[in-house]
Amino acid sequence: MNAYEVQIMPCQTQWPAQFERIATPIRRSLQDIAVRVEHIGSTSIPGCAAKPIIDIQISVTDLQSLEGYVHPLRELGWMHRADNPDLTKRFFRESPGCERTHIHVRQAGSWSEQFALLFRDYLRCHPEERDAYADMKLRLAEQYRHDRHGYTDAKSPFIWSVMQKASEWSQLTGWSTGRGTDQGRS
């Protein structure tokens, strides 16, 4: 697969174990710096087709205290992408030749942290929405195979539609970041 090509594959049973294998040394290295280390994104949703990239969200109490997490993550081989334009997170990638992984470090309790967790948990609990999301991603991957930004932009209306339902669901269920469905929490 071309690194710049959008490819969606059926859900792989090894994704949760792959996440745990990657997350375990991160948890050990960050210890109290990480409030949570969670599997997010489509590979964290059982039954969901996804790009074969493990997304990990590390929640920290102080996003601005870079020295607390940048150096330990670099020592584990993660490449800090300081040029990431999204100022609500710090972004890390795998080293060349390693399995595709995106690490998103976000402020615990922030809107961006909660967004990723609520989206994941809502789709985990609503298989019909998960399947609609997977079908849409498969169609868009064909349409935008060589345009990652176009693919991402084309998903936005669906994601915001899901988030409106997820917000209502969170109010009816009392959902919170501390009560998610992720077995991979530290």
Secondary structure in CASP SS format (residue, H / E / C, confidence):
PFRMAT SS
TARGET T0000
AUTHOR 0000-0000-0000
METHOD secondary structure of the structure
MODEL  1
M C 1.00
N C 1.00
A C 1.00
Y C 1.00
E C 1.00
V C 1.00
Q C 1.00
I C 1.00
M E 1.00
P C 1.00
C C 1.00
Q C 1.00
T C 1.00
Q C 1.00
W H 1.00
P H 1.00
A H 1.00
Q H 1.00
F H 1.00
E H 1.00
R H 1.00
I H 1.00
A H 1.00
T H 1.00
P H 1.00
I H 1.00
R H 1.00
R H 1.00
S H 1.00
L H 1.00
Q H 1.00
D H 1.00
I H 1.00
A E 1.00
V E 1.00
R E 1.00
V E 1.00
E E 1.00
H E 1.00
I E 1.00
G C 1.00
S H 1.00
T H 1.00
S H 1.00
I C 1.00
P C 1.00
G C 1.00
C C 1.00
A C 1.00
A E 1.00
K C 1.00
P C 1.00
I C 1.00
I E 1.00
D E 1.00
I E 1.00
Q E 1.00
I E 1.00
S E 1.00
V E 1.00
T C 1.00
D C 1.00
L C 1.00
Q C 1.00
S C 1.00
L H 1.00
E H 1.00
G H 1.00
Y C 1.00
V H 1.00
H H 1.00
P H 1.00
L H 1.00
R H 1.00
E H 1.00
L C 1.00
G C 1.00
W C 1.00
M E 1.00
H E 1.00
R C 1.00
A C 1.00
D C 1.00
N C 1.00
P C 1.00
D C 1.00
L C 1.00
T C 1.00
K E 1.00
R E 1.00
F E 1.00
F E 1.00
R E 1.00
E C 1.00
S C 1.00
P C 1.00
G C 1.00
C C 1.00
E C 1.00
R C 1.00
T E 1.00
H E 1.00
I E 1.00
H E 1.00
V E 1.00
R E 1.00
Q E 1.00
A C 1.00
G C 1.00
S C 1.00
W H 1.00
S H 1.00
E H 1.00
Q H 1.00
F H 1.00
A H 1.00
L H 1.00
L H 1.00
F H 1.00
R H 1.00
D H 1.00
Y H 1.00
L H 1.00
R H 1.00
C H 1.00
H C 1.00
P H 1.00
E H 1.00
E H 1.00
R H 1.00
D H 1.00
A H 1.00
Y H 1.00
A H 1.00
D H 1.00
M H 1.00
K H 1.00
L H 1.00
R H 1.00
L H 1.00
A H 1.00
E H 1.00
Q H 1.00
Y C 1.00
R C 1.00
H C 1.00
D C 1.00
R H 1.00
H H 1.00
G H 1.00
Y H 1.00
T H 1.00
D H 1.00
A H 1.00
K H 1.00
S H 1.00
P H 1.00
F H 1.00
I H 1.00
W H 1.00
S H 1.00
V H 1.00
M H 1.00
Q H 1.00
K H 1.00
A H 1.00
S H 1.00
E H 1.00
W H 1.00
S H 1.00
Q H 1.00
L H 1.00
T H 1.00
G C 1.00
W C 1.00
S C 1.00
T H 1.00
G H 1.00
R H 1.00
G C 1.00
T C 1.00
D C 1.00
Q C 1.00
G C 1.00
R C 1.00
S C 1.00
END
